[in-house]
Amino acid sequence: MNINNNLEVPIHKVQRFEDFFRLFPERPSFYKYQNRIIETITTKRNDLIIDYEDLLAFDCQIAYMLRNDPESLLEDAVKAFKNILKFLGGKLIDRDYFVRISTRDRESLLKVSLKDISSSYLSKLIVSEGKVIDKKAPEIRLEIGYFQCLFCLTEFEIFQHSLRVERPKFCINPRCKNKTASSFRPLSKKSYYYDYQFLTIQEGKKKIKTVLTHDLVDKVNVGDVIEVTGIFTTDFEYSKTAKRNNAFKGIIVVNNINILNNPS
């Protein structure tokens, strides 16, 4: 099968994930992920853990795309998860839903040793192991800021791309000519925030910073040996000084955690 040639043909990625969730059989007449989604309804969970090897066996093209464009494909997977959840009679109980990736194969295509991580892995989905050597206190990050123009009272949102708050530069109301930065009031109660936390993990002499968000915050402790699945990227969005120079550090934005050895 020539995956690269197939990638030239437009595909319905959300539909392909829906097919995987509905039809992947763990054994005859038992559909593994459809049953997991039913469990999320009864337990009121908002996450779904899938094994990368299952996706690879069911739809290698989507698995390949997930590995190489995880940010976009995880969004498609979440849409499919929510669609199946609603189809099965579930009620969306939370604004954030997650599809988390796991692997049970020690030779998985996603596995990368910390010492081997380089710029060639930027924006890719990877799985790495390390010992937690530093854990920062959880913080709160603004993701979507709501603002109100003090001239025309129009309300609108701005998606935040870094730790520095991005404020409106002009009013989106075409009838309003307000371009005074100080004339926009932040609407804290309507804005959307989430928890995040920095960890540093180490393998041998190699250390790398990771970012935990939402329900992954405070899931591990210093001394734990963990396996993280996440997107390798730069610290541009998480550094207060990154915009001042052209040098960036690698960072893993964590999608899933597996504790391999908890000393306690």
C-alpha positions as CSV (number, residue, x, y, z in Angstrom):
1,M,0.0,0.0,0.0
2,N,1.4,3.4,-1.0
3,I,0.4,5.7,1.8
4,N,2.0,8.8,0.2
5,N,-0.1,8.4,-2.9
6,N,-3.3,7.9,-0.9
7,L,-2.6,11.1,1.0
8,E,-3.2,13.0,-2.2
9,V,-6.8,11.9,-2.2
10,P,-9.1,14.0,0.1
11,I,-10.4,12.0,3.0
12,H,-13.0,12.5,5.6
13,K,-10.8,12.2,8.7
14,V,-13.6,12.6,11.3
15,Q,-15.6,9.9,9.5
16,R,-12.6,7.6,9.5
17,F,-12.2,8.0,13.2
18,E,-15.9,7.4,13.8
19,D,-15.6,4.2,11.8
20,F,-12.6,3.2,14.0
21,F,-14.5,3.9,17.2
22,R,-17.6,2.1,16.1
23,L,-16.2,-0.9,14.3
24,F,-12.8,-1.9,15.8
25,P,-13.3,-5.4,17.1
26,E,-11.5,-6.6,20.2
27,R,-13.1,-10.0,19.6
28,P,-16.0,-11.2,17.5
29,S,-19.2,-9.1,18.1
30,F,-17.4,-7.0,20.7
31,Y,-16.4,-3.5,19.6
32,K,-13.7,-2.2,21.8
33,Y,-14.0,1.6,21.5
34,Q,-17.7,1.7,21.1
35,N,-17.9,-0.1,24.5
36,R,-15.3,2.3,26.0
37,I,-17.4,5.3,24.8
38,I,-20.5,3.7,26.4
39,E,-18.5,3.4,29.6
40,T,-17.6,7.1,29.4
41,I,-21.4,7.9,29.4
42,T,-22.1,5.9,32.5
43,T,-19.0,7.2,34.4
44,K,-19.4,10.7,33.0
45,R,-15.8,10.8,31.8
46,N,-14.7,13.2,29.1
47,D,-11.7,11.2,27.7
48,L,-11.1,8.2,25.5
49,I,-7.8,6.3,25.5
50,I,-6.9,4.4,22.3
51,D,-4.0,2.1,21.5
52,Y,-2.0,3.4,18.5
53,E,-1.5,-0.2,17.4
54,D,-5.3,-0.7,17.1
55,L,-5.6,2.4,14.9
56,L,-2.6,1.3,12.8
57,A,-4.2,-2.1,12.2
58,F,-7.6,-0.7,11.4
59,D,-6.6,2.4,9.3
60,C,-2.9,2.8,8.7
61,Q,-3.4,6.0,6.7
62,I,-5.1,7.8,9.6
63,A,-2.5,6.3,12.0
64,Y,0.3,7.7,9.7
65,M,-1.4,11.1,9.6
66,L,-1.9,11.2,13.4
67,R,1.8,10.5,13.9
68,N,2.9,13.3,11.5
69,D,0.2,15.9,12.1
70,P,-1.1,15.1,15.6
71,E,-2.4,18.6,16.5
72,S,-4.9,18.5,13.6
73,L,-5.7,14.8,13.8
74,L,-6.4,14.8,17.5
75,E,-9.0,17.6,16.9
76,D,-10.6,15.3,14.3
77,A,-10.5,12.4,16.7
78,V,-12.2,14.5,19.5
79,K,-15.0,15.5,17.1
80,A,-15.5,11.9,16.2
81,F,-15.5,10.9,19.8
82,K,-18.2,13.5,20.6
83,N,-20.3,12.5,17.6
84,I,-20.3,8.8,18.6
85,L,-21.0,9.8,22.2
86,K,-24.0,11.8,21.2
87,F,-25.2,9.1,18.8
88,L,-25.1,6.5,21.7
89,G,-27.3,8.8,23.8
90,G,-24.6,10.5,25.8
91,K,-24.9,14.1,26.9
92,L,-21.8,16.4,26.6
93,I,-21.0,17.3,30.1
94,D,-17.8,19.3,29.7
95,R,-16.4,21.8,27.4
96,D,-13.2,19.8,26.9
97,Y,-13.0,16.3,25.6
98,F,-9.9,14.4,24.9
99,V,-8.7,11.4,22.9
100,R,-5.5,10.2,24.5
101,I,-3.0,7.9,22.7
102,S,-1.4,5.0,24.3
103,T,0.9,2.2,23.0
104,R,1.5,-1.3,24.2
105,D,4.3,-2.1,21.8
106,R,7.8,-1.6,23.1
107,E,8.9,-1.2,19.4
108,S,6.1,1.2,18.5
109,L,6.7,3.6,15.6
110,L,6.0,6.4,18.1
111,K,8.8,5.5,20.5
112,V,11.7,7.9,20.7
113,S,14.5,7.9,23.3
114,L,14.9,11.3,25.0
115,K,18.6,11.4,23.8
116,D,17.4,11.0,20.2
117,I,14.9,13.8,20.1
118,S,15.9,16.5,17.7
119,S,14.3,19.1,15.4
120,S,13.4,16.4,13.0
121,Y,10.6,15.4,15.4
122,L,9.1,18.8,15.7
123,S,5.3,18.8,15.5
124,K,5.2,15.0,15.5
125,L,3.5,12.6,18.0
126,I,6.1,10.8,20.1
127,V,6.3,8.4,23.0
128,S,9.3,8.8,25.4
129,E,10.3,7.6,28.9
130,G,12.0,9.4,31.7
131,K,12.2,10.1,35.4
132,V,10.5,13.1,36.8
133,I,13.2,15.3,38.3
134,D,11.3,18.6,38.6
135,K,7.7,19.5,39.1
136,K,6.5,23.1,39.1
137,A,3.3,24.3,40.9
138,P,0.2,24.2,38.7
139,E,-0.7,27.5,37.0
140,I,-3.8,28.8,35.3
141,R,-3.6,29.8,31.6
142,L,-6.0,31.9,29.6
143,E,-6.9,30.2,26.4
144,I,-9.8,32.2,25.1
145,G,-10.2,35.8,26.4
146,Y,-13.5,37.6,26.1
147,F,-13.4,41.4,25.8
148,Q,-16.0,44.2,25.6
149,C,-15.6,47.4,23.7
150,L,-16.3,50.3,26.0
151,F,-17.5,52.4,23.1
152,C,-20.2,50.2,21.5
153,L,-20.4,47.4,24.1
154,T,-19.6,44.7,21.5
155,E,-18.3,41.5,23.0
156,F,-15.9,39.2,21.2
157,E,-13.2,36.6,21.9
158,I,-9.5,36.3,21.2
159,F,-7.7,33.0,21.2
160,Q,-4.5,33.2,23.2
161,H,-1.4,31.8,21.6
162,S,1.2,32.4,24.4
163,L,1.5,33.2,28.0
164,R,1.3,36.9,27.3
165,V,-2.3,38.0,27.1
166,E,-3.2,39.1,23.6
167,R,-5.6,42.1,23.9
168,P,-7.8,43.6,21.2
169,K,-6.2,46.2,18.9
170,F,-9.5,47.3,17.4
171,C,-13.2,46.7,17.7
172,I,-14.7,44.0,15.4
173,N,-17.9,46.0,15.1
174,P,-17.7,47.6,11.6
175,R,-19.7,50.6,12.8
176,C,-17.3,51.2,15.7
177,K,-13.9,52.9,15.0
178,N,-12.4,52.2,18.4
179,K,-8.7,51.4,18.1
180,T,-7.6,52.3,21.6
181,A,-6.1,49.3,23.4
182,S,-7.2,50.6,26.8
183,S,-10.8,50.8,25.7
184,F,-11.5,47.1,25.9
185,R,-12.6,45.5,29.1
186,P,-11.7,41.9,29.8
187,L,-14.7,39.7,30.7
188,S,-13.2,37.3,33.2
189,K,-16.3,35.3,33.9
190,K,-16.8,34.6,30.2
191,S,-13.2,33.9,29.4
192,Y,-11.9,30.3,29.3
193,Y,-9.0,29.1,31.4
194,Y,-7.3,25.8,32.0
195,D,-4.7,24.3,34.4
196,Y,-1.2,23.6,33.2
197,Q,2.0,22.5,34.8
198,F,5.7,22.1,33.8
199,L,7.6,18.9,34.5
200,T,11.2,18.0,33.7
201,I,11.9,14.4,32.8
202,Q,15.4,12.9,32.4
203,E,16.9,9.8,30.7
204,G,20.6,9.4,31.2
205,K,22.1,12.9,30.8
206,K,19.2,14.2,28.6
207,K,16.6,16.4,30.2
208,I,13.5,17.8,28.5
209,K,10.6,20.0,29.8
210,T,7.0,18.7,29.4
211,V,3.7,20.5,29.7
212,L,0.7,18.9,31.4
213,T,-2.7,20.4,31.0
214,H,-6.3,19.9,32.3
215,D,-6.8,16.6,34.2
216,L,-3.1,15.5,33.7
217,V,-2.0,18.2,36.1
218,D,-0.6,16.8,39.4
219,K,-0.9,13.2,38.1
220,V,2.7,12.3,38.8
221,N,5.3,13.2,41.3
222,V,9.1,13.8,41.4
223,G,10.8,10.4,41.3
224,D,8.2,8.7,39.2
225,V,9.4,7.0,36.0
226,I,6.8,7.8,33.3
227,E,6.0,7.2,29.7
228,V,4.6,10.3,28.0
229,T,2.8,10.5,24.7
230,G,2.8,14.0,23.3
231,I,3.6,16.5,20.6
232,F,7.2,17.6,20.4
233,T,7.3,21.4,19.8
234,T,9.2,24.5,20.8
235,D,8.6,26.5,23.9
236,F,7.4,29.5,21.8
237,E,3.9,29.4,23.3
238,Y,5.1,28.7,26.8
239,S,8.0,31.1,27.2
240,K,7.8,34.7,28.3
241,T,11.0,35.5,26.5
242,A,10.9,33.4,23.3
243,K,9.6,36.3,21.2
244,R,12.8,38.3,22.0
245,N,15.2,36.0,20.2
246,N,15.4,33.3,17.7
247,A,16.5,30.4,20.0
248,F,14.0,27.9,21.2
249,K,14.0,24.9,23.5
250,G,12.3,21.7,22.7
251,I,9.2,20.8,24.8
252,I,6.7,18.0,24.9
253,V,3.0,19.0,25.2
254,V,1.7,15.8,26.8
255,N,-1.4,14.0,25.6
256,N,-1.2,11.0,27.8
257,I,0.9,9.7,30.8
258,N,1.6,6.1,31.9
259,I,3.4,5.7,35.3
260,L,5.9,2.9,34.9
261,N,7.4,2.9,38.3
262,N,6.0,4.8,41.3
263,P,8.5,4.6,44.2
264,S,5.7,5.2,46.8
